[in-house]
Amino acid sequence: MTIARNYEGRGALVVDITGVASTDNGGVGALANPEGQSLLITKATLQIIAASTGAANLGIGVAASASTKATDVLNDLDVNAPSAGDWYNGFARQNTAKTQISAPAVWTSSKYLTFTGSASTVGLSARLYLEYIRL
């Protein structure tokens, strides 16, 4: 058997998030796939710079369109409660052998990363750090 090392690669992306009054699906924002090929998001970390002034949850995920809500990256975090400087993991990970990924965030070239607020997220300032592998 031969094992080949694949150098196709990994990537990282930083997304600045600014709260808005919209409660539409994808209303806080949507980002098209920046690589033009399928990406497996392996790590997501959200930094709160300033909390929302409204009581709102923020959902982030990979969706079929820019106006579709998804929560496979961050599942409806209360963005009114955190303090400036708080950090949140987007994925829960368990370091055990043979752990199946039940909902991988595969960002195909035709999909969008969407940001949806359940209510006004005005006042929110945050930064999303993503790491991914090109598939």
N, C-alpha and C positions, 0 to 999 in steps of 0.2 A: 504494500500500500504506500502511496505517496501522499504526503501532506504538502500543500502549497500555501505559502503565506500571501495573503491578499492585502495590498496596500491601498485599496480604493479609498478607504478613509472614513474619517470621523469629521464632525463639524460642530460648531457652536454658534449660538445666536443670542443676542441680547435685545429685548423688546421693551421700550419705554411705554408705560400705560398711564393715560390721563383720564380721570373719570369724566363722565358726561351724564346728562339728564335722561338719555334714551334708555328704554327698557326693551327695545326691539332685540330679537335674536341677532347676535353679531353687532349690536348697537354701540358697544364700547369700542369695537374695532375688529378688523379682519385682515389677515396677512396671507397672501398667496405663497405657496411653496417657493422658497428662494433658490433651490437647487435644480429644479426641473426634473427630479427623479424621486423615487420613493425613499423616505427617510423614516427610520425607527427612532422615535424620541426615547432616549434612555434615562434622561434625568431632567427634572424641571424644578427650579427653585425660584420662589417669589420673594422679593425684597419689598417691604412696605417703606416708602419714604414719607408719606403722609396719608393718614386714614381718610376714608370717605366721610363727608359730613352727613350723608344720608344713611339710613339703616338699609344696607343692600348686601346681597351676596354676589360674588363674581364667579362665573363659570368660564373655564378656558378648555378648549378641546379642538380636535381635528374634525372638521365637518365637510359635507359635500358641497356646500355653497357658503358664500360670505354672509348670508342671512339665515344661517342655521345654528342653533345652539348645540354645543357639545361640552362634555365635562370630563373627558378621559385624561386630561392633563391636570386640571385642578377642579375639584368637585364642589362648587358653590361655597367658597370661603366667605365668611362674614368680614367685609372690608371696612366696616365702621368700628369694630372693636379693637383692632390691633393698634399698637403704638408705633411711632416712627422708629425704624431700626429693627422691627420684627422680621423674621425670616420663616418661610413655610416650604416644606417639601411638597412637590406636586404629585409624587408617586410614593406609595408605601412599599418598601422593599423588605423582603425577608431573605437573609443569607443562609439558606439551607439548600442542600443538594436537590436537584431536579425540581425546582419550584416552577410550575407552569405560569406563564403570563396569561391572565384571563382577559385582559382588555388592553392589548398593546396599542400605543398611539402611533399608528403607521400613517405618515403624512405623504400620500401619493401626490404626484405632480399636478393633479387636477383639483386637489382639495385645499381647504383654507384652515388656518388656525384662527378660531373665532373667540371673541371676548364678549360675554353677555352679562349684564347687570340685572338683578331681579327688581331693582328700584334705582333711583338716581344714585350714581356713584360720584357725583360732583365732589371735588376736593381730594379725590384719590390720586395719589402719585405713587407709582410702583414700577418695579423693574422685574421682568421675567427673564431668567437665564435658562437656556435650553441647550442640552447636549444631545447629539444624534449620531446615528451611523447610517451611511448611505447604503441602501440595499441594492 
